[in-house]
Amino acid sequence: MSISEKDVKLKRAYESPTDSDGKRVLVDRLWPRGVRKTDAAIDYWAKELAPSTELRKWFAHDPSRWAEFRRRYTAEIEAHREEFDRLRSLALNGPITLVYAARDERHNDAVVLKEILLEHR
């Protein structure tokens, strides 16, 4: 079975949840600053799939490091295969929204995670 583009959405943690989000999966290692757990409506916190603290600090959301971040983060995800398979299973069973806190909507871990989910069709 494959996961389609429409089944995996990305959304900042600071945006309100909607019915069309499906299962909401937080993909950051740290809880988003200033967001109450009840307001976030997170169904599953994939902490183990988040970039390591070392990688997150090295990247520092610097777009010039994006390609290398993607490479390193992909390697980290491979090391957490069981967690990735759990996320993939959620996506195969209905729409999911990968929730992240980063301001940069094009250069963050959720973007990479979505790419990998779609590649494993």
C-alpha positions in Angstrom: 0.0 0.0 0.0 1.1 3.5 -0.6 0.7 6.8 1.1 -0.5 9.7 -1.1 0.5 13.3 -0.9 -3.0 14.3 0.3 -2.8 11.9 3.3 0.2 13.7 4.9 -0.2 17.3 5.8 2.2 19.7 7.6 1.1 22.2 10.1 2.8 24.5 12.6 1.9 23.8 16.3 0.7 27.4 16.6 -2.1 26.8 14.0 -5.5 25.7 15.2 -6.4 22.0 14.8 -9.1 21.3 12.2 -11.3 18.2 11.5 -9.4 17.6 8.3 -6.1 17.1 10.1 -6.8 13.5 10.8 -4.3 12.1 13.4 -2.1 14.9 14.6 1.5 13.8 15.2 4.0 16.1 16.9 7.4 15.4 15.3 9.6 17.7 17.5 11.7 16.5 20.4 10.6 19.5 22.6 7.0 20.5 23.3 6.2 23.8 21.4 6.8 26.8 23.5 3.6 28.5 24.7 1.2 25.8 23.4 -1.1 24.1 25.9 -1.4 20.4 25.4 -5.2 20.6 25.3 -5.0 23.2 22.6 -2.6 21.3 20.5 -4.8 18.2 20.2 -1.9 15.9 19.6 -2.8 12.2 19.1 0.7 10.9 19.0 4.1 12.4 20.0 6.8 10.9 17.8 9.6 12.1 20.0 12.0 9.3 18.9 11.7 10.4 15.2 12.6 14.0 15.9 16.1 15.1 15.1 18.6 14.5 17.8 19.5 17.5 20.1 23.0 17.6 18.5 21.6 17.7 14.9 18.9 20.2 15.8 21.5 22.6 17.4 23.9 22.1 14.5 21.2 22.9 11.9 19.9 25.9 13.8 17.3 26.3 10.9 20.1 27.6 8.6 18.9 27.1 5.0 22.5 26.8 3.8 22.8 23.6 5.9 19.5 22.2 4.6 20.9 19.5 2.2 23.3 18.2 4.9 20.6 18.3 7.5 18.3 16.2 5.3 21.1 13.7 4.8 21.9 13.4 8.5 18.3 13.4 9.6 17.4 10.6 7.1 20.2 8.5 8.7 18.8 9.2 12.2 15.3 8.1 11.0 16.7 4.8 9.7 18.1 4.1 13.2 14.5 4.4 14.6 12.9 2.1 12.1 10.2 0.9 14.5 9.0 4.4 15.2 9.0 5.2 11.5 7.0 2.1 10.8 4.4 3.2 13.4 4.1 6.6 11.8 3.8 5.0 8.3 1.1 2.7 9.6 -0.9 5.8 10.9 -0.5 7.4 7.5 -1.7 4.2 5.7 -4.9 4.2 7.9 -6.1 7.7 7.2 -4.9 11.3 6.9 -2.2 12.5 9.3 -0.8 15.9 10.1 2.8 16.3 11.0 2.9 19.1 13.6 6.1 21.1 14.1 7.1 24.3 15.9 9.7 25.8 13.5 9.0 29.1 11.9 10.5 28.1 8.6 7.8 26.1 6.8 10.2 24.8 4.1 13.3 23.8 6.1 12.2 21.7 9.1 12.1 18.1 10.2 8.5 17.6 9.2 9.3 18.4 5.6 11.9 15.6 5.6 9.7 13.2 7.4 6.9 13.7 4.8 9.3 13.2 1.9 10.5 9.9 3.4 6.9 8.7 4.1 6.0 9.5 0.5 9.1 7.8 -0.9 8.2 4.5 0.9 5.2 3.9 -1.4 
